[in-house]
Amino acid sequence: MRSFSSTVLATLGLVIGSYSYAQAQTAVGSETVWTLQQSVDHAVKNNLQIRQAGLAVEQTAVDVKQARMQQLPNITGSASHGFNNGFFLDPARNELQNTQSWTGGANINGSVNLFSGLQNTNTIKRNKLDLQASQLDQQKAQNDVVLNVVLAFMQVLFNQELLKTNEERVKLTQSQLERTQKLFKAGSVPESNVLDLNAQVASDELNIITAQNNIELAELRLIQLLNLQNATPANFAIAIPAIPDPDQSVINFSPQEVYQTAEQVMPDIKRANIRLESAMRSVEIARGGYLPSLSLVGSISTRYSSRSSLIDLSSVRMESQTIGFVGGNTNQPVTAFFPAYNQADYPYIDQFKDNVGQYIGLNLSVPILNGFRVRNNVQLSRIGVQNAQLNSDIAKNDLQQTIMQAYTDAVGAQRRFVSAKRQLEAFEQAYKNAEIRLNNGLINNVDFNVARNNLVKAQSDIIQAKYDYTFKLKILEFYQGKTITL
């Protein structure tokens, strides 16, 4: 989880309550008013990083499907047809020929993996674990977007609080200026008091302009997170919830209890543990390369040659042929009778039907030496397990540290709020006394500004302590899997 500045984090509690404050966005004049819940819902639905994480989940789901499909038979088919000229082996007649001929063929080959060191089984299990980790990655991305939206929402509210404080400060300074001008005209105070207050009014007005600019920048950041195309700070506004003072009771849970719950529900820890299991499966897959593989194979093929022909049975006959001579006397030939026949065309389709051949068998592959590739893969996989274990330990340590820091900050903010409340009451009284003494000419503007600055600081301290406590308390509730409400 990223670290935020204490000033910004202090006001996050202010905006968390808007989860239960309103559930729908409304329109006031030309501005669209967004609640925190509406902002979070819209960002989660339209954020590009979350959509990208969703695509990663889909890709991993395809990997799981593909691993399962690897158990199905592998079937391929091919066909050929071409012209031969010269010396070649006739595929249909299986004879050496030295002529011109058209030849062709078709075959279908298939194989089924019977055993391969359980690599397919372990691959399926590993890919299922990777799918779960990808889903948790998407959940983590959603959490990050929610935190970013809450932070941007909070920054808008924080700057609005600063603007309100600065506006009230200007009113007080202007009121004091009017009284001082009257006293100056009556001769009760020197002119320097009037000049100092005029300068203070100008400084306060500059702070108002700065706060207004900061509000617009914070609203622009929130608009970008919401991926709103046509929104601008001019037509964009957020709903402001009413935040009560923080409860002064003692926090009724320990950081260890929070961690034990967070370890079970936070996606960071879950995905680290799942990736550790996936790394262990990768070791089993690599070790499967040591074992033999066995597969069932088969094929069906057929052939064609234009030189092939059929015997015309209706033309079968016996023909005589001189095969020698008796005693070398050419007048006494030796005659033999041989069958003779005429050749008929052998159609293409008939050859394909008649020349069908089938084959089935087993293929056994035994690894003997492959450049130590399997051994190196096993070693790399074991290193991957060690790395995954370290990542899991780091995730747990980070979560524990974050919870301990949030708990400590919450306790400290609670104490600061109590102290700041008493301090504010004291400085308010001191400011009133300083104002009376200034009007009576008993102190100068320098002493009055000291009292005024002390009051301003006290006001800022109590606001910061209030929202810092609220935010840290809600963060602890978040890690316990509770719904964030005020």
KELUM-134868 format. One record per residue (C-alpha): residue in three letters; x, y, z. Coordinates in pm, 1 decimal. Layout:
REM KELUM-134868
REC;residu;px;py;pz
REC;Ala;X;Y;Z
...
***
This chain:
REM KELUM-134868
REC;residu;px;py;pz
REC;Met;0.0;0.0;0.0
REC;Arg;144.4;338.6;-93.1
REC;Ser;242.0;598.6;162.0
REC;Phe;57.7;928.8;169.1
REC;Ser;153.4;1252.3;340.1
REC;Ser;17.5;1293.5;691.3
REC;Thr;-159.9;1615.7;597.0
REC;Val;-347.5;1446.1;315.3
REC;Leu;-414.8;1124.0;501.2
REC;Ala;-544.4;1317.8;797.0
REC;Thr;-848.5;1427.3;604.3
REC;Leu;-934.5;1093.4;447.6
REC;Gly;-1168.9;1018.1;734.9
REC;Leu;-1371.4;1316.6;624.8
REC;Val;-1460.3;1158.1;294.1
REC;Ile;-1500.0;795.7;398.4
REC;Gly;-1835.2;872.7;555.8
REC;Ser;-1982.8;960.3;221.0
REC;Tyr;-2012.5;583.1;153.3
REC;Ser;-2321.6;594.3;368.9
REC;Tyr;-2393.4;960.3;317.1
REC;Ala;-2559.0;924.0;-26.3
REC;Gln;-2592.0;657.3;-292.3
REC;Ala;-2668.5;854.8;-605.5
REC;Gln;-2525.5;1156.3;-778.9
REC;Thr;-2744.3;1461.8;-803.1
REC;Ala;-2738.1;1779.6;-1003.6
REC;Val;-2734.1;2126.4;-853.4
REC;Gly;-2768.4;2395.2;-1116.3
REC;Ser;-2519.9;2316.2;-1390.7
REC;Glu;-2288.3;2112.3;-1162.9
REC;Thr;-2296.0;1737.1;-1124.8
REC;Val;-2248.4;1644.2;-759.6
REC;Trp;-2065.9;1316.6;-695.8
REC;Thr;-2067.1;1122.2;-371.8
REC;Leu;-1767.6;911.9;-277.6
REC;Gln;-1959.0;588.4;-335.6
REC;Gln;-2067.9;705.3;-679.0
REC;Ser;-1710.8;809.5;-759.3
REC;Val;-1567.6;474.7;-651.5
REC;Asp;-1828.9;273.9;-843.2
REC;His;-1774.1;477.3;-1158.9
REC;Ala;-1395.4;453.1;-1135.5
REC;Val;-1398.7;77.2;-1077.6
REC;Lys;-1620.7;33.4;-1381.1
REC;Asn;-1430.4;263.0;-1615.7
REC;Asn;-1071.7;261.9;-1492.9
REC;Leu;-829.6;149.4;-1764.5
REC;Gln;-592.5;-28.5;-1526.7
REC;Ile;-874.9;-242.0;-1389.3
REC;Arg;-990.3;-326.4;-1739.8
REC;Gln;-634.1;-420.9;-1827.4
REC;Ala;-617.8;-646.2;-1522.2
REC;Gly;-944.0;-804.2;-1638.7
REC;Leu;-782.8;-888.2;-1972.3
REC;Ala;-497.4;-1055.1;-1786.4
REC;Val;-754.5;-1271.6;-1606.4
REC;Glu;-908.8;-1369.6;-1940.4
REC;Gln;-567.7;-1458.2;-2081.0
REC;Thr;-488.8;-1678.4;-1781.9
REC;Ala;-828.1;-1848.1;-1816.2
REC;Val;-736.5;-1932.8;-2176.1
REC;Asp;-409.1;-2082.0;-2050.3
REC;Val;-607.5;-2310.2;-1818.9
REC;Lys;-833.1;-2415.2;-2105.3
REC;Gln;-534.5;-2479.2;-2331.5
REC;Ala;-364.1;-2694.7;-2067.1
REC;Arg;-676.8;-2907.5;-2045.5
REC;Met;-700.7;-2935.9;-2423.7
REC;Gln;-345.1;-3070.9;-2435.4
REC;Gln;-487.8;-3402.0;-2312.4
REC;Leu;-691.7;-3442.7;-2631.8
REC;Pro;-555.2;-3625.5;-2939.3
REC;Asn;-339.9;-3430.8;-3180.9
REC;Ile;-471.8;-3484.6;-3534.6
REC;Thr;-328.6;-3335.6;-3854.5
REC;Gly;-415.9;-3385.9;-4219.6
REC;Ser;-232.5;-3313.4;-4544.2
REC;Ala;-277.0;-3359.5;-4918.3
REC;Ser;-55.5;-3313.5;-5223.2
REC;His;-81.2;-3321.6;-5602.4
REC;Gly;201.2;-3256.3;-5847.4
REC;Phe;378.4;-3334.4;-6176.0
REC;Asn;692.9;-3550.9;-6206.8
REC;Asn;930.0;-3547.5;-6502.2
REC;Gly;1221.1;-3788.2;-6527.0
REC;Phe;1342.9;-4039.5;-6277.0
REC;Phe;1126.1;-4079.1;-5964.4
REC;Leu;963.8;-4333.7;-5735.6
REC;Asp;599.6;-4378.5;-5823.5
REC;Pro;416.4;-4350.7;-5484.5
REC;Ala;117.8;-4554.3;-5599.4
REC;Arg;298.5;-4838.8;-5781.8
REC;Asn;615.4;-4820.1;-5564.3
REC;Glu;823.1;-4851.8;-5879.2
REC;Leu;1113.4;-4647.5;-6009.1
REC;Gln;1000.0;-4460.7;-6317.6
REC;Asn;1170.6;-4246.8;-6576.2
REC;Thr;883.4;-4074.7;-6741.0
REC;Gln;625.1;-3803.2;-6689.9
REC;Ser;349.6;-3857.7;-6439.5
REC;Trp;93.7;-3683.4;-6221.1
REC;Thr;102.5;-3808.3;-5863.2
REC;Gly;-82.4;-3719.4;-5544.9
REC;Gly;-172.9;-3837.3;-5198.4
REC;Ala;-350.9;-3760.7;-4873.4
REC;Asn;-295.5;-3867.2;-4514.3
REC;Ile;-426.4;-3809.0;-4162.6
REC;Asn;-192.9;-3849.7;-3865.5
REC;Gly;-295.2;-3864.8;-3502.3
REC;Ser;-129.1;-3908.4;-3165.3
REC;Val;-243.1;-3929.6;-2803.4
REC;Asn;-11.1;-3857.0;-2511.8
REC;Leu;-40.2;-4146.3;-2270.4
REC;Phe;230.3;-4046.2;-2023.8
REC;Ser;480.2;-3758.7;-2004.9
REC;Gly;596.3;-3744.4;-1645.5
REC;Leu;262.1;-3596.1;-1528.2
REC;Gln;365.9;-3268.0;-1689.5
REC;Asn;21.6;-3203.8;-1836.8
REC;Thr;-151.0;-3270.4;-1504.3
REC;Asn;83.7;-3040.0;-1315.3
REC;Thr;54.7;-2773.9;-1584.6
REC;Ile;-323.0;-2771.6;-1544.5
REC;Lys;-290.1;-2734.6;-1166.7
REC;Arg;-31.0;-2458.2;-1201.8
REC;Asn;-239.0;-2263.7;-1453.1
REC;Lys;-541.3;-2284.9;-1223.8
REC;Leu;-331.2;-2131.7;-947.4
REC;Asp;-211.7;-1860.9;-1186.5
REC;Leu;-573.5;-1785.7;-1271.8
REC;Gln;-656.6;-1737.8;-903.9
REC;Ala;-353.1;-1511.1;-866.1
REC;Ser;-462.3;-1305.0;-1168.2
REC;Gln;-806.7;-1261.3;-1018.7
REC;Leu;-645.3;-1138.4;-697.7
REC;Asp;-428.5;-905.2;-906.4
REC;Gln;-748.1;-755.3;-1044.3
REC;Gln;-887.1;-721.2;-692.7
REC;Lys;-563.4;-550.4;-586.5
REC;Ala;-594.6;-314.1;-882.4
REC;Gln;-949.8;-231.2;-773.4
REC;Asn;-827.6;-161.4;-420.8
REC;Asp;-558.2;68.7;-558.2
REC;Val;-812.4;256.0;-767.8
REC;Val;-1043.6;292.0;-469.0
REC;Leu;-758.1;431.4;-259.8
REC;Asn;-660.3;672.0;-536.3
REC;Val;-1017.3;791.1;-577.3
REC;Val;-1058.0;831.5;-202.1
REC;Leu;-730.3;1021.1;-188.8
REC;Ala;-835.5;1254.4;-472.5
REC;Phe;-1180.7;1297.0;-316.7
REC;Met;-1014.7;1374.0;13.2
REC;Gln;-783.3;1630.2;-140.7
REC;Val;-1081.8;1818.2;-277.5
REC;Leu;-1247.9;1822.3;63.9
REC;Phe;-926.0;1911.9;239.2
REC;Asn;-872.5;2213.0;13.7
REC;Gln;-1235.5;2310.9;56.7
REC;Glu;-1181.1;2308.6;432.6
REC;Leu;-875.0;2527.9;386.0
REC;Leu;-1074.6;2764.9;167.5
REC;Lys;-1348.9;2789.4;427.5
REC;Thr;-1093.9;2859.1;700.7
REC;Asn;-922.7;3124.6;489.8
REC;Glu;-1255.8;3291.5;408.9
REC;Glu;-1343.8;3309.6;778.8
REC;Arg;-996.3;3442.0;849.3
REC;Val;-1044.0;3722.4;594.3
REC;Lys;-1373.3;3817.2;753.6
REC;Leu;-1209.2;3838.7;1096.1
REC;Thr;-921.0;4044.4;961.5
REC;Gln;-1152.7;4280.7;774.2
REC;Ser;-1366.5;4324.5;1083.9
REC;Gln;-1057.9;4401.7;1287.6
REC;Leu;-943.5;4644.4;1017.2
REC;Glu;-1273.1;4834.6;1030.5
REC;Arg;-1248.5;4870.5;1407.3
REC;Thr;-885.1;4974.9;1387.3
REC;Gln;-967.0;5240.0;1126.3
REC;Lys;-1228.4;5386.4;1357.8
REC;Leu;-981.8;5386.1;1644.4
REC;Phe;-720.2;5550.6;1424.8
REC;Lys;-960.9;5826.6;1326.8
REC;Ala;-1036.1;5876.5;1694.8
REC;Gly;-662.3;5896.3;1762.1
REC;Ser;-656.2;5588.3;1985.6
REC;Val;-411.0;5380.3;1776.0
REC;Pro;-129.5;5472.9;1538.6
REC;Glu;-163.9;5453.1;1160.8
REC;Ser;83.7;5164.2;1148.4
REC;Asn;-185.4;4937.4;1294.6
REC;Val;-411.3;5016.1;1000.5
REC;Leu;-134.2;4957.1;747.9
REC;Asp;-38.8;4624.3;904.8
REC;Leu;-398.6;4503.2;893.8
REC;Asn;-434.1;4611.0;529.5
REC;Ala;-131.2;4399.1;449.2
REC;Gln;-278.1;4109.1;644.4
REC;Val;-606.3;4131.9;450.1
REC;Ala;-412.6;4116.8;122.4
REC;Ser;-219.3;3813.7;245.9
REC;Asp;-539.4;3637.4;352.9
REC;Glu;-700.5;3708.6;15.2
REC;Leu;-396.3;3558.4;-156.7
REC;Asn;-441.8;3244.1;54.7
REC;Ile;-802.3;3224.5;-67.6
REC;Ile;-687.9;3236.1;-430.5
REC;Thr;-430.1;2965.4;-361.0
REC;Ala;-692.0;2744.7;-193.3
REC;Gln;-930.3;2791.8;-488.0
REC;Asn;-658.2;2689.4;-732.2
REC;Asn;-577.8;2383.6;-520.7
REC;Ile;-944.7;2285.5;-523.5
REC;Glu;-956.4;2301.3;-902.3
REC;Leu;-638.1;2095.6;-933.7
REC;Ala;-773.8;1833.4;-692.4
REC;Glu;-1104.7;1821.4;-880.2
REC;Leu;-918.2;1781.0;-1208.7
REC;Arg;-725.7;1487.6;-1062.9
REC;Leu;-1049.1;1323.7;-949.8
REC;Ile;-1206.8;1382.2;-1290.5
REC;Gln;-914.1;1207.2;-1454.8
REC;Leu;-943.9;909.7;-1221.1
REC;Leu;-1314.0;884.1;-1300.2
REC;Asn;-1228.7;896.9;-1671.3
REC;Leu;-1492.9;1163.0;-1735.0
REC;Gln;-1451.1;1294.9;-2087.4
REC;Asn;-1656.3;1614.6;-2079.5
REC;Ala;-1627.1;1714.5;-1713.8
REC;Thr;-1430.6;2018.4;-1594.3
REC;Pro;-1387.8;2177.8;-1250.5
REC;Ala;-1649.3;2431.7;-1361.4
REC;Asn;-1926.5;2169.5;-1389.1
REC;Phe;-1800.6;1918.6;-1134.3
REC;Ala;-1862.2;1907.4;-759.0
REC;Ile;-1857.7;1654.0;-476.5
REC;Ala;-2100.9;1592.9;-193.4
REC;Ile;-1971.9;1706.9;144.9
REC;Pro;-2067.3;1474.0;431.7
REC;Ala;-2109.6;1583.8;790.9
REC;Ile;-1822.1;1439.8;993.5
REC;Pro;-1865.7;1431.0;1372.6
REC;Asp;-1579.8;1469.9;1612.8
REC;Pro;-1388.3;1145.0;1663.0
REC;Asp;-1490.4;913.3;1940.3
REC;Gln;-1269.5;958.6;2245.9
REC;Ser;-1311.6;598.6;2364.1
REC;Val;-1015.6;361.3;2356.8
REC;Ile;-970.1;152.6;2040.3
REC;Asn;-1114.3;-186.4;2131.3
REC;Phe;-890.2;-407.7;1917.4
REC;Ser;-518.5;-477.3;1892.7
REC;Pro;-297.5;-458.2;1583.4
REC;Gln;-232.3;-831.8;1611.4
REC;Glu;-604.9;-901.7;1579.6
REC;Val;-623.1;-676.4;1275.2
REC;Tyr;-328.1;-852.9;1112.8
REC;Gln;-469.6;-1199.8;1171.9
REC;Thr;-788.1;-1097.9;991.9
REC;Ala;-610.9;-905.1;714.9
REC;Glu;-385.4;-1201.5;642.8
REC;Gln;-696.2;-1399.3;546.3
REC;Val;-882.7;-1136.6;344.9
REC;Met;-625.7;-907.0;178.6
REC;Pro;-546.6;-1000.3;-186.2
REC;Asp;-177.3;-913.9;-138.6
REC;Ile;-119.5;-1205.9;99.3
REC;Lys;-345.6;-1447.1;-85.2
REC;Arg;-184.7;-1394.8;-423.7
REC;Ala;166.7;-1426.2;-276.1
REC;Asn;75.1;-1763.3;-121.3
REC;Ile;-90.6;-1882.5;-442.6
REC;Arg;211.6;-1786.3;-650.5
REC;Leu;425.6;-1985.3;-408.0
REC;Glu;209.4;-2291.9;-478.2
REC;Ser;234.9;-2221.5;-850.5
REC;Ala;613.7;-2209.4;-827.3
REC;Met;611.8;-2549.2;-655.5
REC;Arg;405.4;-2690.5;-941.3
REC;Ser;663.2;-2554.2;-1186.2
REC;Val;925.4;-2765.2;-1010.4
REC;Glu;712.3;-3077.4;-1061.3
REC;Ile;665.7;-2990.1;-1428.1
REC;Ala;1040.2;-2949.4;-1475.3
REC;Arg;1114.4;-3277.9;-1295.6
REC;Gly;874.0;-3455.4;-1530.4
REC;Gly;1134.7;-3404.5;-1803.3
REC;Tyr;1347.5;-3677.8;-1641.5
REC;Leu;1082.3;-3944.1;-1712.6
REC;Pro;1007.0;-4124.5;-2043.1
REC;Ser;709.0;-4024.1;-2250.8
REC;Leu;470.0;-4265.4;-2418.2
REC;Ser;219.0;-4184.6;-2690.7
REC;Leu;-24.2;-4373.9;-2911.6
REC;Val;12.0;-4287.9;-3281.1
REC;Gly;-184.2;-4377.5;-3592.5
REC;Ser;-231.0;-4273.1;-3952.2
REC;Ile;-448.6;-4325.1;-4258.5
REC;Ser;-306.5;-4255.1;-4606.3
REC;Thr;-383.8;-4303.7;-4973.9
REC;Arg;-206.2;-4238.6;-5307.5
REC;Tyr;-260.4;-4165.7;-5676.5
REC;Ser;-48.1;-4193.6;-5991.3
REC;Ser;-140.8;-4120.3;-6348.7
REC;Arg;80.6;-4414.3;-6456.0
REC;Ser;-143.3;-4662.0;-6273.5
REC;Ser;-394.8;-4853.2;-6486.0
REC;Leu;-650.3;-5137.7;-6465.9
REC;Ile;-666.5;-5467.8;-6656.8
REC;Asp;-948.9;-5489.7;-6909.7
REC;Leu;-1076.7;-5839.7;-6825.2
REC;Ser;-1275.5;-5862.8;-7145.5
REC;Ser;-952.5;-5838.8;-7344.7
REC;Val;-758.0;-6107.7;-7162.8
REC;Arg;-609.9;-6361.8;-7410.2
REC;Met;-320.1;-6600.8;-7456.2
REC;Glu;-47.7;-6500.2;-7701.8
REC;Ser;238.2;-6718.6;-7825.2
REC;Gln;595.6;-6611.4;-7806.0
REC;Thr;917.1;-6779.8;-7917.1
REC;Ile;1140.0;-6830.2;-7619.0
REC;Gly;1421.7;-7033.8;-7782.0
REC;Phe;1525.1;-7300.7;-8034.3
REC;Val;1574.7;-7673.7;-8005.4
REC;Gly;1944.6;-7759.5;-8031.6
REC;Gly;2013.5;-7417.8;-8165.1
REC;Asn;1823.9;-7501.0;-8482.4
REC;Thr;1630.2;-7200.7;-8590.6
REC;Asn;1395.6;-7422.5;-8779.1
REC;Gln;1272.3;-7576.8;-8457.6
REC;Pro;1156.7;-7282.4;-8237.5
REC;Val;1030.2;-7331.8;-7882.6
REC;Thr;699.3;-7147.7;-7837.6
REC;Ala;534.4;-7047.1;-7507.8
REC;Phe;197.1;-6892.9;-7444.5
REC;Phe;158.5;-6587.7;-7219.6
REC;Pro;-154.7;-6405.9;-7107.6
REC;Ala;-208.9;-6068.0;-7267.8
REC;Tyr;-457.1;-5793.0;-7193.2
REC;Asn;-543.5;-5434.8;-7267.6
REC;Gln;-501.3;-5157.8;-7002.6
REC;Ala;-794.6;-4945.8;-6889.5
REC;Asp;-797.1;-4604.5;-6719.5
REC;Tyr;-769.9;-4604.0;-6338.1
REC;Pro;-982.9;-4305.2;-6217.8
REC;Tyr;-849.2;-4066.3;-5955.0
REC;Ile;-1126.3;-4135.9;-5702.6
REC;Asp;-1099.8;-4511.8;-5746.2
REC;Gln;-724.6;-4502.0;-5679.3
REC;Phe;-784.3;-4305.9;-5359.2
REC;Lys;-1037.3;-4563.6;-5245.6
REC;Asp;-825.2;-4866.0;-5334.4
REC;Asn;-489.3;-4738.0;-5201.4
REC;Val;-598.6;-4667.4;-4846.3
REC;Gly;-342.3;-4772.1;-4584.5
REC;Gln;-369.4;-4769.3;-4205.2
REC;Tyr;-114.2;-4766.9;-3924.1
REC;Ile;-127.0;-4775.5;-3544.1
REC;Gly;154.6;-4802.3;-3292.9
REC;Leu;324.6;-4678.3;-2976.5
REC;Asn;604.6;-4425.1;-2952.7
REC;Leu;835.9;-4434.0;-2651.1
REC;Ser;1081.5;-4152.1;-2592.2
REC;Val;1347.4;-4194.7;-2323.2
REC;Pro;1559.0;-3889.5;-2231.1
REC;Ile;1926.1;-3982.0;-2217.0
REC;Leu;2124.0;-3661.7;-2268.1
REC;Asn;1985.4;-3323.9;-2367.8
REC;Gly;2257.0;-3083.3;-2264.5
REC;Phe;2144.3;-3092.7;-1899.8
REC;Arg;1843.8;-2884.6;-1999.6
REC;Val;1607.6;-3071.1;-1765.8
REC;Arg;1842.4;-3041.8;-1469.8
REC;Asn;1888.1;-2669.5;-1528.1
REC;Asn;1511.8;-2620.9;-1561.1
REC;Val;1463.1;-2793.9;-1227.6
REC;Gln;1722.8;-2571.5;-1063.9
REC;Leu;1565.4;-2258.4;-1209.2
REC;Ser;1222.3;-2371.4;-1087.3
REC;Arg;1356.7;-2425.9;-737.1
REC;Ile;1503.6;-2075.6;-740.7
REC;Gly;1160.0;-1954.4;-843.7
REC;Val;1013.7;-2124.0;-535.5
REC;Gln;1264.4;-1948.3;-311.4
REC;Asn;1183.0;-1615.1;-475.2
REC;Ala;809.4;-1673.5;-433.9
REC;Gln;863.9;-1757.7;-66.2
REC;Leu;1054.5;-1434.0;-16.3
REC;Asn;777.4;-1238.9;-191.2
REC;Ser;524.1;-1398.5;41.3
REC;Asp;728.6;-1306.9;347.7
REC;Ile;777.5;-951.7;218.4
REC;Ala;402.1;-911.9;159.9
REC;Lys;329.6;-1029.2;514.6
REC;Asn;592.6;-798.2;663.1
REC;Asp;462.3;-500.9;463.8
REC;Leu;106.0;-569.1;573.7
REC;Gln;205.6;-606.8;935.7
REC;Gln;411.1;-288.0;923.5
REC;Thr;127.0;-94.7;760.9
REC;Ile;-121.2;-211.6;1024.4
REC;Met;114.8;-134.1;1311.8
REC;Gln;181.8;211.1;1166.6
REC;Ala;-189.8;280.1;1119.0
REC;Tyr;-267.1;163.1;1473.2
REC;Thr;9.8;374.0;1624.0
REC;Asp;-97.4;677.6;1420.9
REC;Ala;-460.1;630.3;1524.5
REC;Val;-371.3;619.8;1892.9
REC;Gly;-141.9;918.3;1852.6
REC;Ala;-405.1;1114.6;1655.4
REC;Gln;-661.9;1042.5;1924.4
REC;Arg;-431.8;1186.1;2188.1
REC;Arg;-342.8;1483.1;1970.3
REC;Phe;-709.2;1561.9;1917.7
REC;Val;-773.8;1578.9;2291.9
REC;Ser;-469.9;1798.7;2341.0
REC;Ala;-546.3;2014.4;2035.7
REC;Lys;-901.1;2071.2;2156.5
REC;Arg;-778.7;2209.8;2487.2
REC;Gln;-512.3;2408.8;2305.7
REC;Leu;-769.5;2561.3;2071.7
REC;Glu;-986.6;2673.0;2360.8
REC;Ala;-686.7;2837.7;2524.4
REC;Phe;-569.9;3015.4;2209.2
REC;Glu;-924.4;3134.5;2130.6
REC;Gln;-937.9;3301.7;2469.4
REC;Ala;-587.0;3443.1;2421.4
REC;Tyr;-687.6;3581.8;2080.6
REC;Lys;-993.6;3754.8;2225.1
REC;Asn;-785.8;3910.4;2498.9
REC;Ala;-522.9;4021.6;2247.0
REC;Glu;-794.4;4175.6;2029.2
REC;Ile;-931.9;4376.2;2323.6
REC;Arg;-583.6;4493.3;2423.2
REC;Leu;-504.8;4589.3;2062.6
REC;Asn;-821.8;4796.4;2039.4
REC;Asn;-727.2;4970.0;2364.2
REC;Gly;-375.5;5035.6;2240.1
REC;Leu;-213.8;4819.2;2507.0
REC;Ile;-24.0;4595.6;2255.0
REC;Asn;109.3;4648.6;1907.2
REC;Asn;27.9;4453.5;1589.4
REC;Val;332.0;4228.7;1631.4
REC;Asp;203.0;4092.0;1961.7
REC;Phe;-148.4;4064.9;1820.1
REC;Asn;-25.8;3866.3;1518.4
REC;Val;147.7;3620.7;1749.5
REC;Ala;-186.0;3547.1;1918.5
REC;Arg;-356.6;3531.5;1580.3
REC;Asn;-100.0;3290.1;1434.4
REC;Asn;-124.7;3068.9;1743.1
REC;Leu;-501.1;3049.3;1691.1
REC;Val;-460.4;2966.7;1321.0
REC;Lys;-215.0;2689.7;1401.7
REC;Ala;-442.1;2549.2;1671.2
REC;Gln;-732.9;2540.8;1425.5
REC;Ser;-519.8;2351.6;1173.1
REC;Asp;-389.8;2110.8;1437.7
REC;Ile;-734.5;2008.8;1557.9
REC;Ile;-862.8;1956.1;1202.1
REC;Gln;-560.6;1746.3;1113.2
REC;Ala;-582.3;1539.3;1432.7
REC;Lys;-954.7;1482.2;1382.4
REC;Tyr;-928.1;1355.1;1026.9
REC;Asp;-602.6;1170.0;1086.5
REC;Tyr;-767.8;971.2;1364.8
REC;Thr;-1077.6;903.0;1156.3
REC;Phe;-876.8;789.9;854.5
REC;Lys;-644.0;557.6;1044.0
REC;Leu;-935.8;404.2;1231.4
REC;Lys;-1119.8;336.2;905.3
REC;Ile;-805.9;189.8;751.2
REC;Leu;-783.5;-54.8;1039.4
REC;Glu;-1149.1;-145.0;987.2
REC;Phe;-1077.2;-189.8;617.0
REC;Tyr;-804.9;-443.9;692.4
REC;Gln;-1054.6;-631.2;909.6
REC;Gly;-1287.6;-668.0;612.6
REC;Lys;-1549.7;-435.1;758.7
REC;Thr;-1769.5;-197.5;563.5
REC;Ile;-1637.1;154.8;592.3
REC;Thr;-1899.9;371.6;761.9
REC;Leu;-1909.2;655.7;1009.6
***
